[in-house]
Amino acid sequence: MPRVKYREKDIDLIARMMRAEAEGEGQLGMLMVGNVIINRAVADCLDFRDVRTIEDVIFQVQGGNYSFEAVQKGNLFYSPAREVERRLARQVVNYWGQHPSKYALWYFNPYAPCPPTWYGQPFAGQFKQHCYYEPQANTCESVYRY
């Protein structure tokens, strides 16, 4: 049973976002980005209380901007998904999770060392150029339910 309800359209959205955000980090990097997308859809806490679907997550606006930079700036996001990314997207909806993204709700590429916190949330680890951040302890139990 998948972690979130999804349609084939959602697999395509996840696949396109994973490619746009992390193609340069290989399949494992793309899986980690995809896992953050799924975590946000299941997280009933913090900035993600009102996002319940993959589409909600991908197109969420925070502070006047899309949460994922690729939505407004990413040519790759608007390119068709390839089968390799669709396969990876299916993995993340069906319980894929690996440190440092397993419970992460945020990631970014700082082009510098990863800061110890991001928006007040603790650093979980780094994979290649992306830093991953989990919610503070006891603030988001829903993300830890798998």
Helices and strands as residue ranges (DSSP letters): H 8-22, G 23-25, H 26-42, G 46-48, H 54-58, E 61-62, E 65-66, H 69-73, H 83-93, E 106-108, E 117-118, E 121-127, E 130-133, G 141-144
